[in-house]
Amino acid sequence: MGFIVDCRIGKAHDYDIVEGPMADDTIYNYIQGFIDGKYSRAAFWELAKFKYPTHQISFHTARALTTLKFLGVQKYEE
């Protein structure tokens, strides 16, 4: 929870790559509610349970980008 709040308030971190559930505006409202003292930690986690699968990988440094390998292009067909 601390890492999430720290990111929300703009605190820097030293991670090259951050991976986890993707937060939408609703989740950010819950985070702000926790920061403002409107929700306890337990209440935040109960509210923040995702109703649909989401996932993100965030690359924060140039070094992180070196972990990527271009494999080609896949055409999308309907």
C-alpha positions, 0 to 999 in steps of 0.5 A: 500500500505504501508504494501505491500511495507514494507513487500517487503523491509523486514520490520517486522510486528507484525501480526500473520496471513496475508490474501489477494491476492497472489502476483506473480513475476509480482506484485513484479515487480510493487511493486519495480517500485513503490518503485523506483518511476517509478509508482504512487500509483494510477498507481501501483493499476491499474497495480496490478489488478489481472487477475485471482483469487488468495488468500493466508493465511500466518501464521507468528507466532507459535501462528497463527498455533494454530488456525488450526485444522486438519480435515482429509485427502481428497483423490484426484480422477481424 
